[in-house]
Amino acid sequence: MHEFLVELVALIVPWTEAVGIAIVMWGVIEGLVKLLGRFRSLLDSAVQPILISRIRLAIGEKIALGLDFFLAGDIIQTIIIPSWESLAILGGIVIIRTIIAFFLNRDIKEFAEK
């Protein structure tokens, strides 16, 4: 049974991480598109430019969501195939995700107050 779970995890984890990569790339592309739109609107004074804080929030939300998928994949892998290396990677992702979530939530609150 353990061998079956190891093989199943070997199939599931890369797909989970691929979803995380796709979501982060979505944030990068969305941020670039919005940034280009901001530059274009700055050239055309009749159009209100997109706020940098909105661009940062859009990117930050996607990064946080992508990290959740990375975290899920690492949790699954660590439960089935525990090792010190996988625990260290998992801990690093948890720390990064926590820091990003803290600052993202702070930015959302600041943006909501404006």
Salt bridges, closest charged atoms under 4 A:
GLU30 OE2 - LYS34 NZ 3.14
GLU30 OE1 - LYS62 NZ 2.81
ASP68 OD1 - ARG97 NE 2.59
ASP107 OD2 - ARG56 NH2 2.99
GLU110 OE2 - ARG106 NE 3.84
